[in-house]
Amino acid sequence: MAPDKKLRISVDPNKCQGHNRCYQIAPGLFRLDDLGNAREIGDGSVPKSMEDKAWLAKANCPEMAIDIVEE
Amino acid sequence: MSKHPPVVDWTTDFDHTDPRWTENPFPIWDDLRQKCPVAHSNRFQGVYLPTSYEAVSAIAHDTEHFSSRRVVVRDDRPEPPIPSPPITSDPPHHWPAKLMLLPYFTLAAVKKLEAKTRGLCNELIDRFIADKRCDVATQYSRHIPVRVIAFLLGLPEGDSAQFIDWIHQILEVGIKNDAVLMRAVGEMSRYFGAKIELRKKQPGDDLITALMQARQEGAPLPSEHILGTLRLLLIAGIDTTWSAIGASLWHLARTPTDRKRLLAEPGLMPTAVEEFLRAYSPVTMARQVMKETAVCGVPVKPGNMVLLSFPAANRDPAVFPDADKVVLDRANNRHAAFGLGIHRCVGSNLARMELTVAIEEWLKRIPEFRLDPSSPVKWSEGTVRGPRQLPVLLG
């Protein structure tokens, strides 16, 4: 990954089933609604210091509901 | 009631009630995964067994061809099946039935039960710690989920022994004996029916009352729906977590290196808990094939059941390197212990909290323990796998 690239995460609400794995790994990147389903916080921009957590959250989602784009 | 002959060929005649499966199913699944990732047996009136993660995931996500109307593979298939919404519901009925339960099981809701659970674990440990020995299954692990779910439902903790009897009759004996299963379901329904009558006069601050007050399209839920959901919450809330706590402590009792590592590095608990859930997933579900299709190239025909083995999927080396090893700091672990797709366990946050707290409090009080060589470990049979007898020596 080039140093100038930024990560942006998104949760596909049609795939998320509320396992909450992403939130437990990276509560700074994901929020939960009243039913326990996850969405990315804000526009999904990942601070440099949390990039590892973003990749971990994606790797641990049982529904493969998390997408990460490098932009 | 039928007695099943021993399995000779697992690839064509598997049986999840065979004593070898009960004792140690992992080599059976590993062998099947290599030879035929979707096996078939003529037992139980016809049943498939997917053992690869890919096949299990495909079936769990396919509600068009696979129905949840039956979630246990049994000898008998009485019509109509006994409804326990939402676990036995298919779309479009599934979502409204699940929706009303979800707020009670969010992380935030479960967090409020944590202090009570810690206190309960310590109360249990107080009773046996001076004996220098205990049966983890009967004196510790089973009492934790049973008390927490009794609290959530507003039921007397003193009824716990009755709950455990019903669960054994429904999930174990009931696989081969329909009369026992139906009697237990009837008893549970009468028990909950009486609780509902009490709450008509005096509503409580509990899930029974919440279900009675729930409205679907403006109307109260049919009493069959409420009774079915209550039976489900009681059954699913107890046996499963009891098994996960027991299996995790079984692992730590026989694996001193992991026990010492967890004591030295308590920060590993979150990944360790997910790893215990992966390696010793308690719950195998079922589906009924409704329409002909293919799974991983294998034709699958209506009239058969599917034994949906999340535990086997979680041991698939294609997804989990060193799948047969317990790795406390496994970083990439998208295990399916709580199911996949729309039927993700509604109580997963509760189970995870109970499992974490039960291990933490045990290790704080009892850092040294080992299996008692003079007494065997016994595992449950069939649908939910966990130790039902787990004698250990303390200190």
Interface residues (C-beta under 8 A of the other chain):
Chain A: Q17 G18 H19 N20 R21 Y23 Q24 L32 D34 L35 G36 L56 A59 N60 C61 P62 E63 M64
Chain B: L99 L102 P103 F105 T106 L107 A108 P270 E274 A331 N332 N333 R334 H335 A336 F338 L340 G341 I342 R344 S348 N349
